[in-house]
Amino acid sequence: MADPLLFVDGDFHDPRRPLISALDHGMTVGDGVFETCELLDGRTFALTRHIRRLERSAAGLGLDLPDEGRVRDAVAAVENRWGPGGGLGRLRITWTAGYGPLGSDRSGGEGTLIVAAGPARAPAPVRVVVVPWVRNERSAIAGLKTTSYAENVVALARATERGGGEAILANTRGELCEGTGTNVFVEADGVIATPPLSSGCLAGVTRALVLEWAADAGIAVREQTMPLAAIHETPHAALTSSTRGMTPIIGVDDRVLKPGPQTLRMAEEFDRRSRDEIDP
Ligand SMILES: Cc1ncc(COP(=O)(O)O)c(C=O)c1O
């Protein structure tokens, strides 16, 4: 597989070569924020929503984001290099605190902006594994998309070890929360439900679009606090994310699930609307 495109400081670089300081605070303590977006025919899907969330994540960490124009220019440079024939891709925008001290305090220096793009796999129905660790809905970084993602790495590795493609986490109250890089939905009796943001889950761009577009299409989707047990008991479930769209869950641990009829309708509606509108 070809190396990802890498754009830093106004230029493309070899992604295998060292480029930023080894003491960048994003590197030493995970002091940074990021977005993963889908590249459709060389264009970034829902870029404005992703930039707004990047701003919210940066504000939550107390980081100043660069000018929006600089972020958009960097994204455009990568989109142009990727090209309309580049196939399905994922584009990642990362902003870190930049060069910093060895500890958790900040130097207040210039941040680092990185935009990268690589190929994405077409989404496929997935089996999930419920892991024993929890999201802390009262954490200082709850709901922020920070580069401190090691908890997700560990949880996803556990799921992979057990033959799954995603891990599902509860929060500290024992409520269903989200996956490592996905929001979770359950379907029963014709209604699709997803945990509210107060569960500590990320405000997924795909999740928000599903809630909005479901209302337009007359599909019953709502936010609802649920116990973790809901994922073990539901007849149908699905994941959403920028790289998966809305994807049925076909197994929870050892239990087999069938895609739900409303989930399939909503997944189709999501694909149709996202083909029609690149920046909804
Ligand atoms: C923890 C977490 N939850 C949910 C999501 C899904 O969000 P989105 O639909 O914006 O990709 C992500 C995606 O990156 C994530 O990292």
PDBQT file of the ligand as one rigid body, heavy atoms in Angstrom, charges set to zero:
ROOT
HETATM    1  C1  LIG A 301     -14.294   8.023  20.343  1.00  0.00    +0.000 C 
HETATM    2  C2  LIG A 301     -15.056   8.253  19.075  1.00  0.00    +0.000 A 
HETATM    3  N1  LIG A 301     -16.390   8.161  19.085  1.00  0.00    +0.000 NA
HETATM    4  C3  LIG A 301     -17.118   8.344  17.974  1.00  0.00    +0.000 A 
HETATM    5  C4  LIG A 301     -16.517   8.633  16.758  1.00  0.00    +0.000 A 
HETATM    6  C5  LIG A 301     -17.336   8.842  15.524  1.00  0.00    +0.000 C 
HETATM    7  O1  LIG A 301     -17.314  10.196  15.126  1.00  0.00    +0.000 OA
HETATM    8  P1  LIG A 301     -17.444  10.665  13.611  1.00  0.00    +0.000 P 
HETATM    9  O2  LIG A 301     -18.791  10.229  13.146  1.00  0.00    +0.000 OA
HETATM   10  O3  LIG A 301     -17.341  12.148  13.690  1.00  0.00    +0.000 OA
HETATM   11  O4  LIG A 301     -16.360  10.046  12.841  1.00  0.00    +0.000 OA
HETATM   12  C6  LIG A 301     -15.131   8.737  16.706  1.00  0.00    +0.000 A 
HETATM   13  C7  LIG A 301     -14.508   9.011  15.417  1.00  0.00    +0.000 C 
HETATM   14  O5  LIG A 301     -13.488   9.410  15.206  1.00  0.00    +0.000 OA
HETATM   15  C8  LIG A 301     -14.367   8.568  17.894  1.00  0.00    +0.000 A 
HETATM   16  O6  LIG A 301     -13.040   8.664  17.878  1.00  0.00    +0.000 OA
ENDROOT
TORSDOF 0
